[in-house]
Amino acid sequence: MEEIKVDEKEALACCGSSQFAKQMALASPFPSVDHAISVAKDIWFNKVDVIGWLEAFAAHPQIGESPSSHTTSAQWSKGEQSTALATATDSGLQELSDWNARYRQKFGHVFLICASGRSAAEILGELKNRYSNRPIHELEIASQEQMKITELRLRKLFSAKTKADSTGSQYSTAVASKAESTFHFPFCLLHLLPLPFLPP
């Protein structure tokens, strides 16, 4: 099987951390999707710092909201939340929105969960359970959820590339707009950062 190349823009669609995307592009090409996922896990957990994690979290829409953008990342997010949106009532979506706001106020970043196949009620229950966590513990959980999402998206990317190669067509990933890629650091989390990573 021919090795699959992943460029920086494609990696960024899988995980919104610029640190992660650059490292994945440098490690490319990959002999298989499983190898790419193994490399991605090593990069994410061992080479991306807290600022990189938060940048990736910020690239996600709030759970319960359907993204309006047509970028690859936004469309993947829409698909991942499809079960939740399909099973949610108006009152359920409002409660989810209220708890999302409470979560963001406490932790400084969007509530992150691998939503694929999960109902709105299930996601809301998980949000309420995790709200009681300490920030450092919740940051670790969110990073693990991000990796689950990244793995799903890498599999989608490799599947699309493999199909494109088999038909002789070209596969490309849409580039996120500059506005979407702008990352604003949540300063309420400064106490979690080692001194070398403090933003100016």
N, C-alpha and C positions, 0 to 999 in steps of 0.2 A: 504493500500500500504506500502510495506517495505521501510524503510528510506534508502536514497542513501548516501553512504560515498564518500567523495572527499578528496583524499590525496594531499600532498603538490605539488607533481610533476604534478598532473592533474590540480590543481588550477593555477600553473605557466604557463601551456599551454594556459589557458584562459586569463591570465593577467600576463605579465612578471615582475611584482614586487615581490621580495622575501618577503617583508613585507606583502603584500596582501596574498600571497600563504600560509604563515605560519598561519595567522589569520583565513583564510578559513578552513584550515585543523583542527585547534583547534575548530572551530564552527561546524564541521561536526560530525554526519551525518545530513541530511536534509530530512524532510518529503515530500518536493515537490521542483520542480525547481523554482517555484515562491518564495518560502521561501528562497531558496539559493540565488536568485537574490536580494531579499530584504536585506539579510545579507551582500552580496557582496557590495551593494551600501553604506551601513553604514560603512563598513570597508574602502572602497576606498575613500570616501569623508571625513570621520571623524577620521580615525586611521592611514592612510598612509600619510607620509609627502612628501614634494616636491621632495626629493631625490628618494623616492619610485615611484612617478609619472614618473620622468625622466627615471628611470630604465625600467619601463614598456614601455615607448615610444621607447626606444632604442632597444627593442626586436622586433620591427616591421621593415620589409623591406621598402625601399623607395617606395612610391606610383608609379606604372607604371613599377616596376621591379618584375619579377616572382622569388620567392625564390627558390634556388637550393637544399636546405636542405630537408630531408625527415621526419623531426620531425613533431609531431602532429600540433604544432603551425604554422610551415612553410606551411604545407599543408592546414590548415585553411585559412591562409593569401592568399594563391594562389587562393582558392575558392572564397574568399571575393573580390578579385580583378579581377575575371574572366570576368565580364561584361566590366570593364574598358579596360582590355587588348584586349578583342575581338572587341571593338569599336574604338580602337586607330589606327591612321595612323602613319607611320614612323615619319612624321614631327610633329604630335601631341605628340608622345612619347618624341621626342627631346625637344619640348617646355616644356613639363611636367618635364623633367629632369632638364632643365635650371632653371625653377621656384623652383623646389625642392631644388636646390643648393643655390639659393638666400634666400629662406626661412630658410634653416639650418644655413646659415651664419648670418642672422639677429637674429634668436630666439635660436640657439644653440641646436636644436633637430629636429628630422624628422617631416615633416608635417603629422599630424594624422587626419584621417577622417574615419568614418565607410563607407567603399567603397562598401559594398554589394549592388548589383543592380544598381550602379551608372555608368554612361558612363564616358569615359576619358574626354570629353569636359565639363561635369558637374563638375567633380573633379577639373579640371584646373581652371574653373571659380571660384570655392569656394576657391581654393588656392590663386588666385589673390586678391579676396575680403578680405581674412583674413590677407594677407601680410601687410596691412596698420594698423593692430591692434597694440596696445601697448603690450609689452612682458607679463605683468601680466594678461592682458585680454586674450591674446592668450593661455597662460598656462591654464587658466580656461576652455576655449573652448576645448582645446586638451584633458583635463582630462574628460570632458563630452563625447567626442567622444570615448575615451578609454573605458568608462563604457558601451557605446552602443555595442562595439565590445565584451567586456567581457560577456555581457548578451547573445549575439548571441552564443558565444562559450559555455557558461554554458548550454544553451538549447541543443546544439549539443552533449555535454558530457552526459547530463542526458538521452537524447534520445538513445544514444549508450549503456549506462549502462542498461537502461530499457529493450532494445531488448536483450542484452546479458543475463540478468537475466531470461527473459522469455524463452530462449532456453537452459538455463543451462550452457552457455559458459562463459568464463572469458573475461573481457574487461580490457585492459591496455593502458596507454598513453605513447608514446615514450618520452624518456628523452632528453632534449636539450643537445647538446654537451657543454663541458666546454668553448670552444671558443665562442659559440653563446651566452652563458649566461654572458660573461664578460661585465661589465658595466663601461663605462668611463664617468665620470661626466663632462658636458659642463661648464667649468669655467666662460664662459661669462654670466652665469645665477647666479653667486654667490650673486649678489645684491638682488635677490629675496628670498634668504633663511634667516630665522631667525637664529641668532647666534648659538643656540644649535645644528643646523643641518649642520654647515659648515664642509665639509670633511677635513681630515688632510692633 
